[in-house]
Amino acid sequence: MKLQVPFVQLPLRFDAVRLAEEMHALGDAAWRPHPQNYPGNFALPLISVEGDPDSDAIAGPMRPTPYLQRCPYLTQVLARLGAVWGRTRLMKLIGGAEVTPHADINYYWRDRLRVHVPIQAESGVRFICGEAEVHMAPGECWIFDTWRPHRVINVVDRERVHLVADTVGGEQFWELAARGRAPGHGDFENWRAETFDVDAEAFAQLRLESVNVPQVMTPWELRNHVEFILAHVTPHPQLACVQRDVNRFIANWHALWAQYGESRAGWSEYRRLLNEFAECMQRSASSLLLVNGMQFMSTLRSMVLGMALADRREPTASGEVRIAAQAAS
């Protein structure tokens, strides 16, 4: 999700020792390589589609895995944040490894935040987002602007482990975010984080995603995504022509929606229109770049063309492939 600032620290501090105890109790066998096999990156699934610990899908009802069902304090941490949770994991970065520079342009990230609660994090771990850099200390809680190019570098020998939870938010969560601290953006001299201290043995009831990916994208959602992308295109002489083609495509999609809605009877027509639009954009918009360094066409494919219709969608696509931003150094 695009934020107005690179980083926001939420006004809560959790018990990293308790979190580490629950993590270690799960055992080394619970960890698995990152879904895209990035070197030195490992994950332990806590919330996934249907609670399947082997699933990295983003489409489908999100439920606790057997690992989360063994972690009472961790469930209380998530409940205290007051959000509706999507895919949630423990993420490990071994000593000397990194999360390579990238920006999150996929459909999944358009309306989701990634919440970080460090469990093991030495002061030498560097988290960089745009031009900003912070150290996320154990027990703190952070969100950041995933639309900007970002990276993590673990220059120390010890593993860096974070609770990493994806969410569309929630009323209580947005209230916390409004009271957050944005380093370098305001006066936070007297700002303090509330210590969260509860019974570690009790499990909390969590709010979980049940609906997350459309079968057929509504014309209103489609327009929202496309206009968002166009608003971040760097100046280009072809832009006005692209805008006209986009407006025509959305109008035609709206007409099909009025006729068919999500009915499979209209899927072949939706597909024809999508294919024609993709070919049109490839001819006229292939040279467009976004202000975050990403290519217009890559972003359009990830956020719209590949998600607007479920007929060819990969059911296990994680939406997490790291596409390097051209502007990133």
C-alpha positions in Angstrom: 0.0 0.0 0.0 1.2 3.5 -0.8 1.7 5.7 2.3 2.4 9.4 2.6 5.7 8.6 4.4 8.2 5.8 4.1 7.8 4.4 7.7 5.3 4.6 10.6 6.0 3.1 14.0 2.7 2.1 15.7 2.3 3.1 19.4 2.6 -0.4 20.7 5.5 -2.4 22.1 5.2 -6.2 22.4 7.2 -8.8 24.4 9.9 -10.0 21.9 11.0 -12.6 24.5 7.6 -14.3 24.6 7.4 -14.2 20.8 10.8 -15.8 20.5 9.9 -18.5 23.0 6.8 -19.4 21.0 8.8 -19.3 17.7 11.6 -21.6 19.0 9.0 -24.1 20.4 7.8 -24.6 16.8 11.1 -26.2 15.9 13.5 -25.8 12.9 11.4 -28.2 10.7 8.6 -25.6 10.6 10.7 -23.3 8.5 10.7 -23.5 4.7 12.5 -21.6 1.9 11.0 -18.4 0.7 8.3 -19.2 -2.0 10.6 -17.7 -4.7 13.7 -19.3 -3.2 15.5 -16.0 -2.6 18.9 -16.9 -1.0 19.0 -16.7 2.8 15.2 -16.0 3.1 13.0 -18.4 5.0 9.3 -18.3 6.1 7.1 -20.0 8.7 3.4 -19.8 7.8 1.0 -18.7 10.5 -2.1 -17.6 8.4 -2.7 -19.0 4.9 -5.4 -20.0 2.6 -7.5 -22.6 4.4 -4.8 -22.8 7.0 -2.6 -24.9 4.7 1.0 -24.4 5.9 2.2 -25.4 2.4 0.2 -22.7 0.6 1.5 -19.4 -0.5 -1.7 -18.4 -2.3 -3.3 -15.0 -1.9 -6.8 -16.0 -3.1 -9.2 -17.8 -0.8 -10.2 -17.7 2.9 -7.3 -17.1 5.2 -7.2 -19.3 8.3 -4.7 -20.1 11.1 -2.1 -22.8 10.3 -1.4 -25.5 12.9 1.7 -23.5 13.9 -0.3 -20.4 14.9 -2.6 -22.6 16.9 0.4 -23.3 19.1 1.2 -19.6 19.7 -1.3 -18.0 22.2 0.8 -14.8 22.7 1.2 -14.3 19.0 -2.5 -14.5 18.4 -3.0 -11.8 21.1 -0.5 -9.6 19.4 -2.4 -9.8 16.1 -5.8 -9.3 17.9 -4.4 -6.2 19.7 -3.6 -4.6 16.4 -7.3 -4.7 15.5 -7.0 -5.6 11.8 -8.5 -8.1 9.4 -5.5 -10.4 8.7 -4.4 -11.9 5.4 -1.3 -14.1 4.8 0.9 -13.9 7.9 4.3 -15.5 8.5 7.4 -15.4 10.5 10.2 -14.3 8.1 13.8 -15.1 8.6 16.9 -13.5 7.0 20.1 -15.3 7.8 23.3 -13.4 8.6 24.8 -11.7 5.6 21.6 -12.1 3.5 19.3 -9.4 2.1 15.9 -8.7 0.7 16.9 -7.3 -2.7 15.6 -3.9 -3.8 12.1 -3.9 -5.2 8.7 -2.2 -5.2 5.5 -4.0 -4.6 3.3 -3.4 -7.7 1.0 -6.5 -7.5 -2.7 -6.5 -7.0 -2.3 -8.0 -3.6 -0.3 -5.0 -2.4 -2.5 -2.3 -3.8 -4.7 -2.2 -0.7 -2.7 -4.1 1.9 -0.1 -3.1 4.4 2.7 -5.3 5.7 3.0 -5.1 9.5 6.4 -5.9 10.9 7.0 -6.9 14.6 10.8 -7.7 15.0 11.5 -10.7 17.2 15.3 -11.0 16.6 16.9 -7.9 15.1 20.4 -6.7 15.7 21.2 -3.0 15.4 23.2 -3.8 12.2 20.1 -4.8 10.2 19.3 -2.1 7.7 15.7 -1.5 6.5 15.6 1.0 3.6 12.5 2.5 2.0 13.0 5.1 -0.6 15.5 7.6 0.8 14.7 6.7 4.4 16.3 4.1 6.7 15.2 2.8 10.1 16.3 0.1 12.6 13.3 -1.9 13.8 14.1 -3.0 17.3 12.7 -6.2 18.9 9.1 -5.8 20.1 8.4 -2.6 18.1 5.6 -2.5 15.4 6.1 -0.9 12.0 4.3 -0.4 8.7 6.0 1.1 5.6 5.2 2.3 2.1 5.5 -0.8 -0.1 5.0 1.2 -3.2 8.4 2.8 -2.9 11.6 0.8 -3.7 12.7 -0.9 -0.5 15.3 -3.4 0.7 16.6 -5.1 3.8 20.3 -5.9 4.5 21.4 -8.1 7.4 25.0 -7.2 7.8 25.4 -9.1 11.1 26.0 -12.8 11.6 22.8 -13.5 13.6 19.5 -14.3 12.0 16.9 -11.5 11.7 13.3 -12.7 12.4 10.2 -10.7 12.1 6.5 -11.4 12.5 5.2 -10.2 9.1 1.5 -9.8 8.8 -0.5 -8.6 5.8 -3.7 -6.7 6.3 -6.3 -4.4 4.6 -6.6 -2.8 8.1 -9.6 -2.2 10.3 -11.1 0.5 12.4 -9.0 -0.1 15.5 -5.8 -0.5 13.4 -6.3 2.8 11.6 -6.7 4.5 14.9 -3.4 3.1 16.0 -1.8 4.2 12.7 -3.0 7.7 13.2 -1.2 7.8 16.5 2.0 6.4 15.0 5.4 8.0 14.7 6.8 8.8 11.3 10.6 9.3 11.6 11.7 12.5 9.9 8.1 13.7 9.4 7.1 15.7 12.4 7.9 16.4 16.1 7.7 13.1 18.1 9.9 14.1 21.0 7.3 13.1 23.6 5.9 10.1 21.7 5.7 6.9 23.6 4.7 3.3 22.7 2.3 1.5 25.0 3.6 -1.8 26.4 1.3 -4.7 25.7 1.3 -7.1 28.7 -1.3 -9.8 28.8 -1.7 -13.5 29.8 0.5 -15.4 27.4 -1.5 -18.6 27.8 -4.9 -17.3 26.4 -5.7 -17.5 22.7 -7.4 -14.6 21.1 -10.1 -14.6 18.4 -8.8 -13.2 15.1 -10.5 -11.4 12.3 -9.5 -13.1 9.0 -9.9 -12.5 5.3 -12.6 -14.5 3.6 -12.9 -12.5 0.4 -9.8 -11.1 -1.3 -9.7 -11.7 -5.1 -12.5 -11.0 -7.6 -13.8 -13.5 -10.1 -14.5 -10.6 -12.4 -13.2 -7.2 -11.4 -16.0 -4.6 -11.2 -15.6 -1.6 -13.5 -15.3 0.7 -10.5 -12.4 -1.3 -9.0 -10.7 -1.6 -12.4 -10.9 2.1 -13.0 -9.5 2.8 -9.5 -6.4 0.6 -10.1 -5.8 1.9 -13.6 -6.1 5.6 -12.6 -3.8 5.0 -9.7 -1.1 3.6 -12.0 -1.6 6.4 -14.5 -1.3 9.0 -11.7 2.2 7.7 -11.1 3.5 7.7 -14.7 6.5 10.0 -15.3 5.8 12.7 -18.0 5.8 11.2 -21.5 4.4 12.4 -24.9 2.5 9.1 -25.3 0.5 9.5 -22.1 -2.5 11.4 -23.5 -3.0 8.6 -26.2 -2.7 5.9 -23.5 -5.3 7.7 -21.4 -7.8 7.7 -24.3 -7.3 4.0 -24.9 -7.7 3.3 -21.2 -11.0 5.3 -21.0 -12.3 3.3 -24.0 -11.4 0.0 -22.4 -13.0 0.9 -19.1 -16.2 2.0 -20.8 -16.4 -1.2 -22.8 -15.7 -3.3 -19.7 -18.5 -1.4 -17.9 -20.9 -2.3 -20.7 -20.0 -6.0 -20.4 -20.5 -5.8 -16.6 -23.9 -4.3 -17.0 -24.8 -7.2 -19.3 -23.2 -10.1 -17.5 -21.8 -9.1 -14.1 -19.8 -12.0 -12.8 -21.7 -14.6 -14.8 -19.4 -17.1 -16.7 -21.6 -16.5 -19.7 -19.6 -13.3 -20.2 -16.1 -14.5 -19.5 -15.2 -15.1 -23.1 -16.2 -11.5 -23.9 -14.3 -10.2 -20.9 -11.2 -12.2 -22.1 -11.4 -10.9 -25.6 -11.6 -7.3 -24.4 -8.6 -7.9 -21.9 -6.5 -9.4 -24.7 -7.2 -6.6 -27.1 -6.4 -4.0 -24.4 -3.2 -5.7 -23.5 -2.1 -5.7 -27.1 -3.0 -2.0 -27.4 -1.1 -1.1 -24.3 2.0 -3.1 -25.4 2.1 -1.0 -28.6 1.5 2.4 -27.1 2.7 2.2 -23.4 5.7 -0.1 -23.4 8.1 2.8 -22.8 6.2 4.4 -19.9 7.9 4.4 -16.5 6.4 5.1 -13.0 7.9 7.5 -10.5 8.9 4.5 -8.3 11.1 3.2 -11.1 8.8 0.4 -12.2 7.6 -0.2 -15.8 4.0 0.8 -16.5 3.3 -2.4 -18.4 4.7 -4.7 -15.6 2.5 -2.9 -13.1 -0.5 -3.0 -15.3 -0.1 -6.7 -15.8 0.4 -7.4 -12.1 -2.3 -5.2 -10.8 -5.0 -5.4 -13.5 -4.5 -7.6 -16.6 -3.6 -10.7 -14.6 -6.3 -10.2 -11.9 -9.4 -8.8 -13.7 -10.7 -12.2 -14.7 -10.3 -15.5 -13.0 -10.2 -17.7 -16.1 -6.4 -17.9 -16.4 -5.3 -16.8 -13.0 -2.7 -18.9 -11.2 -4.5 -20.1 -8.1 -1.3 -20.3 -6.1 0.3 -17.1 -7.3 1.8 -15.4 -4.3 2.0 -11.9 -5.8 5.4 -11.6 -4.2 7.9 -11.8 -7.0 10.5 -9.1 -6.4 10.7 -7.0 -9.5 13.7 -4.6 -9.2 12.8 -0.9 -9.6 14.9 0.8 -12.2 15.4 3.8 -10.0 16.7 1.7 -7.1 20.4 1.7 -6.5 
